[in-house]
């Protein structure tokens, strides 16, 4: 008599992590099929899989069990979402009908969506599933062939990519074993997806390049202010090229987020270069922070460990900009829904750009500004003071002179700039060795800032004078000290000097003139 029970293992996604799920398939005696009951808090996509799974089983040359079929997804208090449970449910039902040996699924975590003909389609969240398999002591994962490279970066786990339900079952029963996917080395993947742009492409704008170097070296948020056509977007797109390469841990963090969002493909199944995200100013709050009915990561999380570029900053809805204050401060974003509350990481470098006025030519020596004082005031008030205070560096981007554009030689390369940044980051890594939650100067708390930014008498007097005459806020005071600390690190100095402070003050452009 055929076995009436089989157990298969898969995983459910919860935020950026995966949680192992036991899929128990059971058939009660009967000579006719009475349908499938799926229990264990499945969402609509999982419930709808019943007919899809049965059709895929028939079209793969197998028979589902007769009688009443029950599939339980445990633990029952975790919501199960998506079509990734199709393949493990189908395998469990075939095993029940085929009287398969007990325990053939014990060593595997399995995921995959089924087509009606039994083909296995790609799903999201395969990298977190592979990490969960390793944490649970499983030997291998069985995933869609399109997702196999994504999972193959996880050391200590064997990855099998399958194209069909029949292929998966024949492998598990030993009838036709599959060849494991070779493990991918991070350095090899990094060479496959190198940057195609470089700072050497940018002519002129030496002052802005300096500001961007300082911003990346210390992890400081930056705002560029200048008329149209001065290269703000071109410069922003190259910021990621001067950031230090991601460690394996950082690359896995980033890839997990993009995998959960369903943004990976067979051409790029693992992210080795830092992400650059540039949402349009019409984006909604949910699009920026994450959300919708299924709390997927938003742009601030997709930019984790990379760059979030907001062009035309005042054109974003003020409410949308205000919701960024939490991730800018905490490095994470929490999405709360009735069913659950999910936290996604959001440690990104914010690079923003804006025109100085609605027409774009306020302060331009060659073109006349057509904006009225009222228009100017309304335009600038679209960005709140508290948000502006959280941007460490404000830099004016002037029009590029013809002599700079016509020069034959290129500018300094991204590699050369990145070398200086990596040296400054190494100093910061040593400084914060006992503070594991701090990676760079921008993340210093007030207590730690005081410890690492001692000033001599001349520097204190200069900073006091700047605070009194330029109406800096208390938060701006701390930002100036953090930037000055980074400038000293770039120069290889242990002590902050008046020159470092003066340059840091000059990086508060909007506080000094345009915003008063």
N, C-alpha and C positions, 0 to 999 in steps of 0.2 A: 504494500500500500504506500503511495507517495507520502513524503513528509508533508506536514501541514504547517510548518513554521520555518522561517529563515530570517537571519539578522544581517543587515548590511549597514555600513557606516559612511556617513557623509558629514557635511558641516553647514551651519547657518551663519550668516554674516550679522555681526553686531558692531556697528561703527567700523573701525579699521581692523577689527579682529574677527576670527572665525571661532565658532563653538561647535565641538563635535556633536553630531546628532545620530542616534541609533534609529535605524529604520527597520521596524519589525513587520514582516509580511506573514499573514496567516490566512488559511482557507478553512472554512467549516464544511462538513460533508454535504454533498449534493451532486446531482447529475446535470444540473443546468447552472450556467453562470448567472449570478444575481447582482453583478456590479461590484464596484469597489467603494468601500467607505474609508476615507482618509481622515484620521484624527490626530490630534497633537498640535493644535493651534496653527493650521496651515492658512496661508493667505489665498486670495482668489486664484492666483497663477498656479499654486500647488493643487488646489481643488480641481481646477480645469484640466489638470494633467491626466485625469483618469481615462478618458477616451483616447487621448494621444498615446498613452503608455500601452493600452490594450491593442490599438491598431499597429503600433510599432512592433509589438511582440509577434502578432500574426504575420506581418510582412517581413519579419526577420527569419521566418521558418520555424517558430516555436509556438507552443500553445499555452495560454494562461490557465491557471487552475480553475476547476469547476467549483460550484458552490458559492457561498458568500465570502468575499475577500475583504479583509480588513488590513489596513496599513496604519501603523502607529509611529508617529515621529516623536521621539523622546530626547530631551526633557520636554514635557507637555506645556511648561510655562514660558517657553521661548518661542516667539513668533517665527515661522518658517516662510521665507519669501523667495520668489523667483522660480525659474524652470530648471534649476540645477539638480533638483531631486528626481527628475524623470528617469535618468539612467540607473541610479541605485534602486529605485522602486521597481523598475522593470526587471533588473537582475534578481531581486528578491523574489518576485513572482515566478520567474522562470525556474529558479532554484527550488521553489516549493513544488511546482509541477514535475520537474525533472528528477526529483529525489536526489538532489546534489549532496555530496559529502558535507557534513556539518563543518563549519569553521573555514570554508574557502574564502570568506570575505574578511577574516579577522585581521589580516595584515594591511588592509587597504582603507584609505578614505577615497570615496568615489563621488564624482560630480559630472553632470553633463545634461544638456537639453536634447530631447529626441525629436526628430522629424517623423512624419507618418510612415516613411519607408524604413525606419530604423537607423538612419544616419544620426551621428552625434554632432550637435552644434556647440559652438563656443558659448561660454558663460562668463559672467564677471566674478571677481573675487577668488580666483584660483590660487594666487600667491598666498593670501591669508590662510587658505585651506591647507596648502603644503606646509606652512609653518605650524599650523595646528596639528597636522599629522606627525610631524617630528616631535612636537611637545608631548603628544600622547603616546609616543613610542611605537607608532606604526612604521612598518618597513617601507611602504610605497603608497603612491597615489595613482589613481586611474582617472585621467582627465581627457577632455576633447583634444584632438590632435592640434588644433589651432592654439590651444592654451599651454601646450607642453613646454615650450621654451620659457614661458613665464614662470613655471614651477621649477624649472631645471636649475635655477640659481640657488636654490635652497640646498645647502650642504647636508649630507646625512640622510637623504631621502631618495628613493628610487622613483623615477617618473616614467609612466607609460602613457603615451598618447594614443587614443583610439578613434577610429573613424566611424564605427558602427556598433550597434548593440550586439550583433552576432560576434564581431571581433572581440569585444570585451568579454563576453561569456566564454568563448573558446579559450581565451587567455587564462581566465580565472580557474577553469576546470583542467587546465594543462593540456588541452587538445591541440592548441596552436599558440605557444608562448610568443609574446611580443618582445622586440628588442627595446631595451630601456633608452630613454632620451639621454644623450650625453650631457653631463653637467656643464653649464656655461660659466666661464670665468669673467669676472667683472671687468678686468682690464681689456679683455678681448672685445667685450660688448661696448666698452667705452670707445674703442677705436672705430667700431662700426658706425657709431652715431656721434661723430665729432661735430663741433660747431662749424657752420659754413660762413659765418660772418666774423669780423675782427675789428678791433678799435683802430687798426691801421687804415681802415677805409674812411675814417672821419678826418677831414681836414679842418684845421683851425680849432677853435673852442678849447684852448688849453686850460682856461680857468674852470670850465665845466667838467672836463676830464679829471682835473685835480679833485673837484668836489665828489665826483663819482668814485674815484679811487678811495677817498677818505670814507665815504659812505659804506662801501663794501668792506673795507678794512675793519671798521668798527661795528658793522651791522646797523648803521644809522639810516632811518627813513629819509627820503630826499624829495624835494619839490623843485622843479625847474619852471621858471617864469620867463617867457619871452614871446616875441611876435611870431606869427606863422612863418614857416619856411626856414627856421633857424637850426633845424636838426634835432629837436627835442626827442621825437620818436626814434630817430636813427640812433641816437646815443643810448636811449633807454633799452632798445633791443639788444645792445651789446653789453649790458651790465652783467648778464649771466656768464659771458665769456671771460670775465676777470675774477669771478668768484672761485674760491678753491674747489678742486674736484670733490664730489660727494664721496664719503666713506661708504663701505658696503652697507652699514647700518642705515645711513641716510638714504641710500638708493632704494633699499627695501621699503623704508617708510613711505617714500614718494610713490613707488610703484604700487604699493598696497592701496593707496588712496585712489590712484588712477584706475587700478583694476576694479575696485568697488564701484567707481563711477562708470565703468564700461568703456573707458577711453583707450584701452590697449588694443593692438591689432597684431596680425601675424608679422607685419613689417617692423613694428616696434612693440615688442612684448615685455621689455624691461627698460626702465628709464635710467640712464647712466649720466646724463647731463642735467643740470639744474633746470627746473621748469620755468618758463616765462609765460605768464598769463596776462592777457590784455583785454578785459571785458569792455563792451561798448557802454557808453554812459546811460543808455536806456535800461540797463540791467535792473532786475527787481531785487528786493531785499533777500528773498529766498535764493535767487541765482547767485548772489554775492556770498552769503553766509552758508547756504545749504538749506535744504528743507523739502518742500512739496509733501505729498501724502506719505511717500517713502523718503525718510530723511537721508538723502544722498549728499555727499560733500559739495560745497559751493566753491566759488573761485578762490576764496581766501585759503581754503584747504588744498585745492589743486595747485596752488602756488607754494605749498609748504616746502621749506628748504630751498626756495628759489625766489623769483621776482614777481611781484604783482604790480603791473603798470596801469595806472589810471590816467588816461589821456583826457584832456579837456575837463579837468577836475571839477570846476564850478558847474558843469552841465549835468553832473550826477545829481539825483534828487538828494536834498539835504538829509532826509530821513535815512536814505541808503548809506550815506557817508557816516552818519552818526552810529549806525550799528557796527561799524568797523572798530569803534573805540575799544570794545572788549578784546577782540583778537590781537589788536596792536599792543595792548597792555599785558595780556595773559599768555599769548602764544597758542591759544586754543579757542575753539568755538563750540558752544553747547546748543544743540537743537532739541527743544522740548516739544513733545507731542503727547496726546492723551495716553497712548499706549506705552511710550517709552521716552527716555531722554538719552541722547547720544552725543558724545563729545568727539570732535575731530581735531587733530593737531592743525595749527595755523601759524607756524613760525616762518614768516616771509619777510623779504625786504620790500618795503613799499617805495616805489618810484612813481611820482606823479608829475604831471605837466599841465600848464595852464597859460593862457594869454594874459597879459597884464590888464586887459579891459575887454569889453564885448567886441569892439572892432579889431583889437589886437595890436594897436600901435601907440598906446600910451607910453610916453617917454622915448619914443623912437625919434632919433635926430633927423631922419630923412622923410618920414611920412607923418602926416598930421592926424592926430587922434580926433575922431568925430563924436566921442561919447560925452554926454553931459555929466556933471558931478553926481547927479542922482543915479544915473545908470552905473557909474563907477562904483558908488557906494553899494547899490543893490547887488552888483556882480560879485564884489568881494565878500559881502555878507553871506553868500551861499556856502562859504566854508566857515564853520564855527571856530571860535578861538580855542576851545579845548582840543579839537582835532588838529588844528595848526600847531599847537604846543607839542603834539606827539610826533611831529615831523622835525627831526633834528637839524636838517640842513635845507636852507632855501638858497637857491642860486639863480642869478639872472643869466639868461642865455641871449647874448646879443646877436645881431645879424652877422654873418660871416663876410669878412672883407674879401674883395676880388683877388688880392695878392695871395691870400691863403688858398682860395679855390684853384688858382692857376699854377700853384707850385707842383712840380713834378714828383718830388719825394713824398712818401707816405708818412703818416703819423706813427707814433709809438705803438707797437703791437700789443695785443691782449696778453700774450705770454710774458712780456717784460713787465707790464703793470701787475699781472697776477703774481709774479715772483715777489714783488715788494709787499703785496697784500698778504701772501702766505707767511712772509717773515714777521709781519706785524701780528698776524693771527697766532703764530707760534709763541710770541711774547705773551699774548693774552691767555693762551692755553695754559702756560706756566703760571701766570698770575692767578687764574681761577681754578687751579688744579684741585683745590679743596672745596670748590663750589660747583658740583656737577651740573646744576641746573642753569649755569651761566656759561655761555659760549663766547661772548664778545662784550666789548665795552658798553654797547647800547643797552644791554640787559642788566646792568648794575642797579641794584636797589640803592636807596639813599644812604643806608648804613655802609654798604660796601663802597659806594662812590666816595664817601668821606675818607675812607681808609686809603684809597688809591689816588686821590687827587689833592694831596697837600700842596699848598701854594706858599711861595715866599712873600715877603711884605710888598714888594713892587707889583707882583702879579695880583695880590688881593686888592691893592689900591686901584689898579687898572680895571679889574672886574667890578668893583664897587662903583666906579665912575660910570661904567657902561650901564650897569643896572639902574642907576639914578637918572641918567640922561636919555635912555632909550626905552624906558617903560617896559622892561622885560618882566615876565611873570616868574613866579618861583619855579615852575616847571621848566621854563626856558633857561633859567639859571643852571639847573641840573643838566640840561641838554648841552649847554655850552661847555660845561666841565667834561662831559663824556666825550664830546668831539675833540676837545683839547687833549684829552688823554690819548685818543687815537692818533692825533697829529704827532704827539710826542713818540708814540710807538713806531710810527712810520719813519720818523727821524732817528730812531734808535736811542732816544733819550729816556732816562728813568724819571726825570723831573719835568713837570710842565713849566714852560717858560712864558714870558709875556708875549713872545711872538706867536706861540701856539694859541694862547687865549685870544689875541687880536684876530687871528685868522678864523677862529671858531666864532667870534662875535660877527665877523663879516659874512659868515654863512647864515646869519639870521636876517636875510634881505627883507623879508616882509615885515618883520618887527621894526626894522630900522627906518624904512621910508614908505613903501607902497601901501602899508596897511594902516597908516595913521591919517 
